[in-house]
Amino acid sequence: MNIFKVITGNIVKWWQLVILPVLRINNNNTQNPVRTSESAPTQPMQEVSSDAVGQEANGDGDMDALAVLNRINQEKEQALEKAKREADEKARIDAIMNANKVDVNSFIQAGKAASEVEQLKEESVEQAAPAPSDDEMRRAMEIMERLNREAAEDEAKKQAQIDEAKRQAEEQFG
């Protein structure tokens, strides 16, 4: 039974020295009176580390409640700032990625309309003019092939730029 008294005494002392200083607000403290929200300073809160909070404890182990509240508020502000920075960065990356996107449907519709107009012109030209020669057809096919090849090269360059921008964004922000 005597050993239980020693153990409980040690546990009570540990509780009083470690746990209670964090939880206790001493309103009778004359050296560092606890401020209410009306008398709290309007200065921006300073970063308070756990070492600084430990140093602010007075000789009785009581902690200044304002320091604890400041630390909690500072941690909340830091978390909000971090979330805001991440959201801003994500929005910026999305804007960069969406700036290079092209509406393919509009090109398809424009191509269909152009082909219909071209068919109508061809029908009217076929009726009015003789058929083009093989040499003209061969030159037209060469021109079309060259234009298609250049368009493919441009698209490949654009995709390479997009991939490079993604890679740089991941290196810088990821």
C-alpha positions, 0 to 999 in steps of 0.5 A: 500500500505504501508503494501506491502512495509513492506512485500516485504522488509522482503521478500527481506531481507530473500532472501538476507540472506538465499538464496543468500549466497548459490548461490553467488560466490564473486570473490571480496572477498580478505580474501578467494579468490575463487580458480579455478580448476588449483589452487585447492588443491589435498588433499582428500576432508574432510567431510563438514557438513551443520553446517561447511558450515554455519560457513564458511560464512563470515560476508556478508553472502557470502559462500566460493564456494570451500566449497560448491563444496567440500561438493557436491563432498563429497556427490557424493563420499559417494553415490558412495562408498555406492553403491559400497559396496552394489554391492560388498556385493550382489556379495559376497552373490550371490557367497556364494549362487551359490557355494552350487548349484549342476547341477542336469542335469549332475546327471540325464545324469550320472544316465541315462548313468549308468542305460543303462550300468547297463542294458547292464551288467544285460542282459549279466549277465542274459544270463550267470548267474542264477537269484539272489535269494530272499535273495540277492534281499532283501539285495540289496533293504535294501542297496538301501533304506539305501543309499537313506535315507542317501542321503536325510539326507545329502541333508536336512543338506545342505539345513539347512546350506544354510538357516542358511547362508541366515539368518546370511547374512540378520542379518548382512547385511539386 
